[in-house]
């Protein structure tokens, strides 16, 4: 198995950095998660020279970076949870209201929202006329139809 080291170059007028094969370089900070960071730290400690250990300041800095990564991931989870809760609350507010929504074929339909459900994967759907409808397809929300 051979590995190639990327060489950074800028391709033409686009200004995109590429490796030696012409593939665009990916920002590693968008590809590493908490586990990847921890694996790198453990590998660094495992392969360091015992006669010349890592500078203690550098080690403390890496621990601080790990804490920052963990904090950012926790914040990201909290924000995602808040967004999901807000979306569910907005969808629940549509119960009993007449909405217009786009069908898969591009046409539009109108109906009264009778319920809201959440799937195990977190996706939310509105129940309109016995059918599950994606809330993102709603194009208009009216008031509840009168019974009389």
N, C-alpha and C positions, 0 to 999 in steps of 0.2 A: 504494500500500500504506500503510495507516495503522496506527499502533501506539497502544496505550493504555497508560497508566501505571496500575499497580495502586494502588488506595487500600485501605488496610487497615481493615477493620471486623470486628467480632466478631458472628457470627451467633447470635442468640438465646441459649439456655441451653447450647448445645453448646460455646461458647468457641472455635470454630474461626475463624481469621482467613481472610477472603475478599477477593477483589479486587472492583472495581466491578461486574463481571458476576455476582458471587455464587459464582464458582469458588474452591475452596480454594487458598490460597497454598502453594507448595511451597518447602521449605527449599532454597536454592540449593547449600548445601554437600553435599547428597545428590545433586545433579544434575551437578556439575562434576567432570571427571576431570583427569588431569595435562595432557593436551593442551589442554583448554579453558582451564585456568589459564594455560598458556604463551601461548596466543593472546591472552588478555586483556592479559597483560603486554606482549607485542609491540605490540598495538594502542595501549596507553597510551603507550609510548615513541614510536611512529610519529606520534601526533597531539598530542604535547605542544608547547607554545610554546617555540621555541628561545631567545627572549629571557627567558623565565621557566621554566627547566627544573625538573623535579621535584626536590624536596628529596632530598639524598643519603641522609639517614637513612631516609626513606620507601622509597627504592629498595632499601636494604639490608634493611629489614624485609620487603619483598615477596620478595626473594631467599630470605630465611630461611623465609618461608611456603611458597615453592615447594619448598624442601628438605624441609620438614615434610610437605607433601603427597606428595612422592615417597617419603619414608621410610614413611609410613603405607600407601601402595599396595604397597610392597615387603613390608612386614610382613603385610598382608592376603593377598598371594600365598603367603607362607611358611606362614601359618596354614592356608590352604585346602589347600596341598600336604600338610601334616601331617595334617589331617583325612582327606584321601583315602587316605593311606598307612595310617593307623590303621584306617579302615573296611575296606580291602582285607585287612589282616592279620587282623582279626576274622572276615571272611568266609572266608578261607583256613582258619582254625581250625575251621570247620564241615564241612570235607571229611571224609567218612566217617561223619558223624553223621546221625541221623534227626531231621528237622525237621517241624514242622507249619506250614503257611503258608496264607494267605487267598487264594482264587481271585478273579478279577475279578467273579464273580457273587455273592460274599459267602460261599460255602461254603468249607470248609477241606479241605486234603489233607495227606497225610503222605508223606514219601519221604526217601531218603538222598541227601545232597549228594555228587555225584561230581566236581564241578569248579567253578571260579570263572573268569569271564572279564570282561575290561574292554573296553568299546567305545571307538571313537576319540574320542567325546565325553566320556569319563571315567566313564560310568555302569558300574556293576558289576552282574553278574547271576550267580546260582547256577545250576548245572546239576543238575536233579533229575529223574530218570526221562527224560532226554533233552530236557527242556524248560528254557527259560530262565526263572528266577524272580527277581523283584526282592527283594533281601535285606530291604527294609523291610516286606515282607508276612509275614516269618517271625514266628510267634506263640509258638513253643516249640522248644527245642533239647533233644534227648535224647542218650543215649550211642549209640555205634555198635551196630547190631544184631548179635547173636551168630550165628555160623554153625554152630549145632549143637544 
